[in-house]
Amino acid sequence: MFDNRFPASFFTKSKISIIFIIIPFLILVILISVFGVNVIVGDEWAIVPYLDKLFNGSLSFRDMFEFHNSHRIFFPRVLMLSNSLFLGYNSKYQMFIGFIFILLSFLIISKELLKLLKENFVFSHLIIPSFALFTMRQWENILYGWQFQIPMTVFFVLFSFYCLSNINKNNIYFRVALISSIVTSFSFGNGILVWFIGLFIIYNKIEFKKEFFIWLIISIIIILFYFNGYTESLNSSDNLYGSRNILNIIVYFITSTGSPLTTEKYSAFVIGIFLITLYIYSLKNYKEYIFWSSIILFVVTSLFMVSISRSGFGWQTAIASRYTTFSILGPVSLYSIFLQKSYLNKDKIVFKFLIVLFFVQIITSFSNYFKYETIYSENKMEKNLLRNYKFESDKDLMPDLSKIEYLKNINPKLYNKIYNDFLKAGEIKKNGCAILERYHLSIFKS
């Protein structure tokens, strides 16, 4: 089936291929347009005090670099504050910003795939990456305005790897990679990994020893700045999010690795074992596939960080949709590597199996449509409650306690912490709504 050229039954004519490439792109646009709701939910309430400071003139540069949990989200804050200044803080616009970053990531993947395959490239090779990157599986990052910071981080990580992989003697790519890496470091926590993997890329380009030491020095400066005050940003209860049981961490890691290709935890665990095996195998030829190998390293280290910090929630949360935006890059990298190998008559069986997994991923992705309907209904109800916040009780504004009931059995201390946080949610929302109403923002924009 996968000889020197793929048959017409699989790789079709360019025009039809382009249609299939565009379909998942259009699906996400439609889903945001139809199911996106302009309402602040969850972690997004953390931006409201900054909006207050912005409009009363007390916002400082230092405020912008403050930790949110374990993340310094300077650049996402810039975009969110800009949204408030020019668009009245409409969360739906941030959903589209996240989508734009996914689109830009797809363009980088496409360009690198073209570079990898050269004369063997045909448009139909992009169908699977398109369905993978624009997957409906990442519904949290699509329907919550706050979550655009994850697609944003992914894009700047990919852009950094792209620039470093194409570094040349005029150094423009190197300079751009430095800027891109700074942006991603201060967009989301795992963006800081770009500095370590960047060293790996430059080290394997022997003629760029000077750039290696420049990168190393700037890496140290950025990392020291990032973690300055890190311990003060946490409190002892945050340790509850992670698990001290190494087996729990391993199971969580394996499951999260396989989660972008399925929606069920047991199949995710099995697929995770297969993908990890392929990651190790593919890294043997890392110099030949430096861009793709760098992505795999980023995905693996990111998921390991998530596993350490979130395994206290139980391994069922390893299939959370928010991680899909970066974890799907691993399978896409494998697809690219083994696609090129198939033209060299190598590892064809592995490539065939990957194709099967991706078709399963595409099918299961559409099952997430019901999530979009559910989140839309919940957010519309939340919007109505918040508009009448002055007449609602704190209890009415509390998050749904049923979502954390399972924690009573697996992590009672974490359950108690989150329960206490939920008890404060009503007051936080009321104070936040008062600020939004004062400045005519979000749901109170006339």
Secondary structure, 3 states (H helix, E strand, C coil): CCCCCCCCCCCCCHHHHHHHHHHHHHHHHHHHHHHCCCCCCHHHHHHHHHHHHHHHCCCCHHHHCCEECCEECHHHHHHHHHHHHHHCCCHHHHHHHHHHHHHHHHHHHHHHHHHHHHHHCCHHHHHHHHHHHCCHHHHHHHHCHHHHHHHHHHHHHHHHHHHHHCCCCCCHHHHHHHHHHHHHHCCCHHHHHHHHHHHHHHHCCCCCHHHHHHHHHHHHHHHHHHHCCHHHHCCHHHHHHCCCCHHHHHHHHHHHHHHHHCCCHHHHHHHHHHHHHHHHHHHHHCCCCHHHHHHHHHHHHHHHHHHHHHHHHCHHHHHCHHHHHHHCHHHHHHHHHHHHHHHCCCCHHHHHHHHHHHHHHHHHHHCCHHHHHHHHHHHHHHHHHHHCHHHCCCCCCCCCHHHHCCHHHHCHHHHHHHHHHHHHHHHHHHHHHHHHHHCCCHHHCC
